[in-house]
Amino acid sequence: MRIILSLFLAVFFMNLSPSSADEPSVQWAIAIHGGAGGNPAKWEDRKRAARKEGLEKALSAGKAVLESGGEAMDAVEAAIRVLEDDASFNAGRGAVLTEDGKAELDASIMDGKTRACGAVAGVTRTKNPIGLARLVMSQTKHVLLAGPGADEFAEEQKVPLVKPDYFLSKFDNSYRRKNNLAADASEPHFGTVGCVALDQSGNLAAGTSTGGTAQKLPGRVGDSPIVGAGTYASNDTCAVSGTGVGEEYIRHSVAYDIAAQMRYANRSLEDAVTEVMTQRLEQGVGGLITVSRTGKIEMQHNTPGMSCGAADSTGRFDTHLKLAAEPDAGEDRENAERVIAAIIHQQASDWSDGDLDAFMKPYWRSDNLTFSSGGKVTRGFDATLASYRKRYPDKATMGMTTFSDLEFLKLGDDAMQVIGTWKLDRDKDPIGGKFTLVFKRIDHAWKIVHDHTSLLAK
């Protein structure tokens, strides 16, 4: 039996290669962020609720544009405007203040179709800096306007202007005293907001908006208005928006670097983002949201938390205050079993939480993924996800699952077979059985390339 299995896997792996792990295409896709930084577990319940509500509103605004056939640029602006109007985020109304107690706001936006872009820095009276940045792109020959000149341009364009006290920063000590608020235990929090989108015409766009760093020196400018650092979009690769310590994103040209890795090194979006977040930037610096030209969304952060969300034409719609950490597969061979076991147990936790998208994250996003259950073979990531959604439409049908009795068989340096027992506890029709998973190390991560599940007779 082992000889037959080995022959099967030898043929199977001949057809697998990292270069063939192309992401499935979708009609449209969008991702947003509301800043990386503090640990949401330390926040008050009302703060977590406000953040989640704000993310859902912003994601819904961008989603509505895209699913109706609208342009990616319009979706990006719509989503960011919602976040700028929400005092829970460090952009627009919730912008942090400078050392001398004033708000200086930055924003940028980029069209992946034409690479046209616009940005503003240090504006002090503009209600929605993202809209002003787009006007710089469309109404001038310039890319970036800053300081008093940007404020004058805002007046000329007749955009909504506000008085300084509109910006009610949580970092403003006088505002704290006035409202009897204590300092937030999770500070600092890089609450920059951003959005990336792919529309039904195949065009990408990205935008970022921020109030900057709390207690910053007057005139300080971070990465958010710097195209190539905090924002980038090009139809041949991806759209990127960053959040974190802006100086580091500028030093490493983070947003452009991700696109350059895809363009010149033929790397996948996931690999490019992981390279930046784990190798270029130090831990605790920030996070990224990205979307590829095929609609693949990748969101990562190396801080305790990152408010973010994603939606696409397959029905995905999820928001998070932090993303579950994915174990690093760059470990020694001796640690492979430990890492894969952690992935499997995280899947059990995600399933029991009713989070099917998180459960599917370790699966290979390729048309060559195979899933076998009950004598039926499904091929491809999209088809496998659709099969799961059909069989388990809600948390009640998903129930609580456990994976146990794991046995490992190395299939060379870059592959591992895992055999185990699964059990699904739920109010109606609890079930269980055996499973066989084949993991393959694709660049930096262990991915499930084959899943066979059998049901034990009752």
C-alpha positions in Angstrom: 0.0 0.0 0.0 2.8 2.4 0.9 4.5 1.6 -2.5 1.3 2.5 -4.3 0.9 5.7 -2.3 4.5 6.7 -3.0 4.0 6.2 -6.7 0.8 8.2 -6.7 2.5 11.0 -4.8 5.5 11.0 -7.1 3.2 11.5 -10.1 1.2 14.0 -8.1 4.1 16.2 -7.2 5.5 16.2 -10.8 2.5 18.4 -11.6 3.0 20.7 -8.6 5.4 23.7 -8.7 5.3 27.1 -6.9 5.1 28.8 -10.3 1.8 27.1 -11.0 0.2 28.3 -7.8 -1.7 31.0 -9.5 -4.5 32.6 -7.6 -8.1 32.0 -8.8 -9.6 35.0 -10.5 -12.7 36.9 -9.1 -14.8 39.6 -10.7 -14.0 42.2 -8.0 -12.2 42.4 -4.7 -11.6 44.9 -2.0 -9.6 45.1 1.3 -9.5 47.9 3.9 -7.4 48.7 7.0 -8.0 50.9 9.9 -4.5 50.9 11.3 -2.0 48.4 12.9 -0.5 48.6 16.4 -2.1 48.0 19.8 -3.5 44.7 21.0 -7.3 44.7 20.6 -7.6 42.3 23.5 -6.6 45.2 25.8 -9.3 47.5 24.4 -12.6 48.3 26.1 -15.6 46.5 24.6 -17.1 49.7 23.2 -13.9 50.5 21.4 -13.8 47.1 19.8 -17.4 47.4 18.8 -16.9 50.8 17.4 -13.9 49.7 15.3 -15.8 46.7 14.0 -18.8 48.8 13.1 -16.6 51.3 11.3 -14.8 48.6 9.3 -18.1 47.1 8.3 -19.5 50.4 7.1 -16.4 51.2 5.1 -16.2 47.8 3.5 -19.9 47.9 2.6 -19.4 51.3 1.0 -16.6 50.1 -1.2 -18.3 46.8 -1.9 -21.5 48.5 -3.1 -19.4 50.5 -5.7 -17.7 47.4 -7.1 -20.6 45.0 -7.2 -22.7 47.5 -9.1 -19.9 47.7 -11.8 -18.2 50.9 -10.5 -14.6 51.8 -10.8 -11.9 50.8 -8.3 -10.9 54.4 -7.8 -14.4 55.3 -6.7 -14.6 52.3 -4.4 -11.3 53.2 -2.7 -12.3 56.8 -2.2 -15.8 55.8 -0.9 -14.4 53.4 1.7 -11.7 55.7 2.9 -14.2 58.6 3.3 -16.3 56.5 5.6 -13.2 55.8 7.7 -12.1 59.5 7.7 -15.6 60.5 9.0 -15.3 58.0 11.9 -13.5 59.3 15.0 -12.4 55.7 15.9 -9.7 55.9 13.3 -6.6 58.0 12.9 -7.6 59.8 9.7 -9.9 62.8 9.1 -12.1 63.4 12.2 -10.1 61.0 14.5 -6.7 62.3 13.4 -4.0 62.5 16.1 -2.4 65.9 16.9 1.0 67.3 16.6 3.3 68.3 19.4 1.7 71.7 19.4 -1.9 70.4 19.4 -2.8 70.8 15.7 -4.1 68.3 13.2 -1.9 67.9 10.0 -3.4 65.3 7.7 -1.9 63.3 4.8 -3.4 61.2 2.0 -2.6 59.6 -1.4 -4.5 57.7 -4.1 -3.3 55.9 -7.2 -5.0 54.5 -10.3 -3.5 51.2 -11.3 -4.7 51.5 -14.9 -2.8 54.7 -15.7 -0.5 55.0 -12.7 -1.9 58.5 -12.2 -1.7 59.5 -8.6 -2.3 62.4 -6.3 -1.4 63.2 -2.7 -1.6 65.9 0.0 0.5 66.4 3.1 0.0 68.6 6.2 -3.5 69.8 5.3 -5.2 71.4 8.3 -8.9 72.1 7.4 -9.9 69.5 4.8 -12.7 67.1 6.0 -11.7 64.3 3.6 -8.1 64.4 2.6 -8.5 61.4 0.3 -10.9 63.4 -1.9 -8.4 66.3 -2.1 -5.6 63.9 -3.0 -7.7 62.7 -5.9 -8.3 66.3 -7.1 -4.5 66.8 -7.1 -4.3 63.9 -9.5 -7.2 64.9 -11.7 -7.1 68.7 -11.6 -3.3 69.5 -11.6 -0.2 68.4 -13.3 1.4 67.6 -9.9 1.4 64.5 -7.7 1.9 66.0 -4.2 0.8 69.3 -2.6 1.8 70.1 1.0 1.2 72.6 3.7 -0.3 76.0 3.1 -0.4 75.4 -0.7 -2.5 72.3 -0.2 -4.9 74.2 2.1 -5.2 76.9 -0.6 -5.9 74.3 -3.2 -8.6 72.8 -1.0 -10.3 76.3 -0.9 -10.0 76.7 -4.6 -11.6 73.3 -5.2 -14.4 74.1 -2.8 -14.1 70.8 -0.9 -15.7 70.6 2.5 -13.6 72.4 5.1 -13.8 72.2 8.9 -12.6 74.1 11.9 -9.6 72.8 13.9 -11.8 71.5 16.7 -13.5 69.1 14.3 -10.5 66.8 14.8 -11.2 65.2 18.1 -8.1 63.2 18.7 -8.0 60.6 21.5 -4.4 61.6 21.9 -5.2 65.2 22.7 -4.7 65.6 26.5 -7.1 68.6 26.7 -9.8 66.5 25.0 -9.1 63.7 27.5 -9.5 66.0 30.4 -12.6 67.7 29.1 -14.3 64.3 28.6 -12.7 62.6 31.6 -11.0 60.0 29.5 -8.1 57.8 30.6 -5.1 57.1 28.4 -5.6 54.1 26.2 -3.6 51.2 27.5 -3.0 50.0 24.0 -1.1 53.1 22.8 0.6 53.6 20.5 -1.8 52.6 17.7 -1.0 53.4 14.1 -4.6 54.1 13.1 -3.9 55.1 9.5 -6.7 54.0 7.1 -6.4 52.6 3.6 -8.1 50.6 0.9 -7.1 48.6 -2.2 -9.6 47.4 -4.8 -10.0 45.5 -8.1 -13.0 46.3 -10.2 -14.9 44.3 -12.8 -12.9 45.9 -15.7 -9.7 44.5 -14.2 -8.4 47.9 -12.9 -6.7 48.3 -9.6 -6.5 51.2 -7.2 -5.1 52.0 -3.8 -5.4 54.8 -1.3 -4.2 55.7 2.2 -5.1 58.5 4.6 -3.8 59.4 8.1 -3.4 61.9 10.8 0.2 60.8 11.2 2.0 60.0 14.5 0.8 61.2 17.8 2.8 64.1 19.2 4.8 64.4 16.0 6.9 67.4 15.2 4.9 70.0 13.2 5.6 69.5 9.5 6.4 65.8 9.9 5.3 63.7 6.9 5.1 59.9 6.9 4.6 57.3 4.2 0.9 57.7 3.6 1.2 60.5 1.0 4.3 59.0 -0.5 3.5 56.9 -3.6 5.7 53.9 -3.5 6.0 53.9 0.2 2.6 53.8 1.7 0.5 53.5 -1.4 1.0 51.9 -4.9 -1.2 50.4 -7.6 -0.4 49.0 -11.1 -2.6 46.8 -13.2 0.2 44.4 -14.1 0.8 43.4 -10.5 -1.2 44.6 -7.4 -2.5 47.4 -5.3 -1.0 48.1 -1.8 -1.8 50.3 1.2 0.4 50.3 4.4 0.0 51.3 8.0 2.6 51.6 10.7 5.8 53.5 11.3 5.9 55.6 8.2 9.6 56.3 8.3 10.3 52.6 7.9 7.9 52.3 5.0 9.7 55.2 3.3 13.2 53.8 3.9 12.2 50.4 2.4 9.9 51.7 -0.4 7.5 49.1 0.9 4.5 49.5 -1.4 6.5 49.6 -4.6 8.8 46.8 -3.4 5.9 44.3 -3.3 4.9 45.2 -6.9 8.6 45.0 -8.0 9.0 41.5 -6.6 6.0 40.4 -8.5 7.0 42.2 -11.7 10.7 41.4 -11.9 11.1 38.2 -9.8 7.8 36.6 -10.7 6.9 36.1 -7.0 3.4 35.6 -5.8 1.6 38.3 -3.9 1.7 36.3 -0.7 5.4 35.6 -1.0 6.2 39.3 -1.7 4.2 40.6 1.2 5.7 37.9 3.6 9.2 38.8 2.4 8.6 42.5 3.4 6.8 41.8 6.6 9.3 39.2 7.9 12.6 40.1 6.3 12.6 43.9 5.5 10.6 45.3 8.4 11.3 44.7 12.0 8.6 43.2 14.3 6.2 45.7 15.6 6.4 48.1 12.7 3.0 47.8 11.0 0.9 46.0 8.4 -0.2 45.8 4.8 -3.3 45.2 2.7 -2.9 44.1 -0.9 -4.9 42.8 -3.8 -3.5 41.2 -7.0 -4.7 41.7 -10.6 -6.5 38.3 -10.2 -8.3 39.4 -7.1 -6.1 37.6 -4.6 -6.2 39.5 -1.3 -3.3 39.3 1.1 -3.3 41.1 4.5 -0.5 40.8 7.1 0.8 42.6 10.1 3.7 42.2 12.5 2.1 44.2 15.3 -0.3 42.8 18.0 -3.3 43.9 16.0 -4.5 45.4 12.7 -8.0 46.5 12.0 -8.8 45.3 8.5 -11.4 43.7 6.3 -12.0 42.1 2.9 -14.8 41.3 0.5 -15.0 39.9 -3.0 -17.4 38.6 -5.7 -17.4 35.1 -4.2 -19.4 36.3 -1.2 -16.5 36.9 1.1 -17.1 39.6 3.7 -15.0 39.6 6.8 -13.5 42.2 9.2 -10.9 41.7 11.9 -9.2 43.5 14.7 -6.2 41.2 14.3 -5.3 38.4 12.0 -4.4 34.9 13.2 -0.7 34.3 13.1 0.3 31.8 10.4 3.2 29.6 11.5 6.4 30.1 9.6 7.4 27.2 7.4 11.0 28.4 7.1 12.0 26.2 10.0 14.4 23.2 10.1 13.2 19.9 8.9 13.1 18.7 12.5 10.4 21.3 13.3 8.2 20.6 10.3 5.9 18.3 12.3 5.4 20.8 15.0 4.6 23.6 12.5 2.2 21.5 10.5 0.4 20.3 13.7 0.0 23.9 14.7 -1.6 24.7 11.4 -4.0 21.8 11.7 -5.0 22.8 15.3 -5.5 26.4 14.2 -7.8 25.1 11.5 -9.8 23.3 14.1 -10.1 26.5 16.1 -11.1 28.6 13.1 -13.7 26.0 12.1 -15.2 26.0 15.6 -15.3 29.8 15.5 -17.4 29.6 12.3 -14.6 31.3 10.3 -14.5 29.3 7.0 -12.2 31.7 5.3 -9.6 31.4 8.0 -10.0 27.6 8.0 -9.2 27.6 4.2 -6.1 29.8 4.5 -3.6 26.9 4.6 -5.1 25.4 1.4 -3.1 25.9 -1.8 -4.8 28.6 -3.8 -4.5 26.8 -7.1 -6.7 24.9 -9.6 -4.5 21.9 -8.9 -5.7 21.5 -5.2 -7.6 18.3 -4.8 -10.2 17.5 -2.2 -11.8 14.0 -1.9 -14.7 13.2 0.3 -17.4 10.5 0.1 -16.1 9.2 -3.1 -16.3 12.6 -4.9 -13.2 14.4 -6.0 -13.2 18.2 -6.2 -10.4 20.0 -7.9 -9.4 23.6 -7.3 -9.4 26.0 -4.4 -12.6 27.9 -5.5 -14.5 24.6 -6.0 -13.3 23.3 -2.6 -14.4 26.4 -0.8 -17.8 26.4 -2.6 -18.3 22.8 -1.6 -17.6 23.6 2.0 -20.0 26.6 1.9 -22.7 24.4 0.5 -22.3 21.7 3.0 -21.8 24.0 6.0 -23.8 27.2 5.4 -23.7 28.5 8.9 -22.0 28.1 12.3 -24.7 25.7 13.5 -24.0 23.2 10.8 -20.2 23.7 11.2 -20.4 22.9 14.9 -17.2 22.3 16.9 -14.4 20.2 15.4 -11.3 18.5 16.7 -8.4 16.8 15.0 -6.5 14.2 16.8 -4.2 11.1 16.5 -1.9 12.8 14.0 0.7 10.6 12.3 3.3 12.2 10.0 5.2 10.7 7.0 7.9 12.8 5.4 7.7 12.8 1.6 11.1 14.4 1.0 12.3 17.8 2.3 9.3 19.8 1.0 6.3 17.5 1.5 4.6 15.8 4.4 1.7 13.4 4.7 -0.5 13.7 7.8 -3.1 11.1 8.8 -5.5 11.8 11.6 -9.0 11.5 13.1 -11.6 14.2 12.9 -14.7 14.7 15.0 -17.6 17.2 14.4 -19.8 17.9 17.4 -23.1 19.7 16.8 -26.7 19.6 18.0 -27.9 17.6 15.0 -26.1 14.7 13.3 -22.6 14.7 15.0 -20.1 12.9 12.7 -16.5 11.9 12.5 -13.9 10.0 10.5 -10.4 9.8 9.2 -8.4 12.3 7.1 -5.3 12.3 5.0 -3.6 15.6 4.2 -0.6 16.2 1.9 1.3 19.4 2.7 3.9 20.8 0.4 6.2 23.7 1.2 5.6 26.3 -1.5 8.3 29.0 -1.1 7.9 30.1 2.6 4.8 28.3 3.7 3.3 24.8 4.2 0.2 24.5 2.1 -2.4 21.7 1.8 -2.3 20.4 -1.7 -4.4 17.3 -1.2 -7.2 16.5 1.3 -8.9 13.2 1.6 -11.7 12.8 4.2 -13.6 9.6 5.0 -16.7 9.2 7.2 -16.8 6.5 9.8 -19.9 4.4 9.8 -22.3 5.2 12.7 
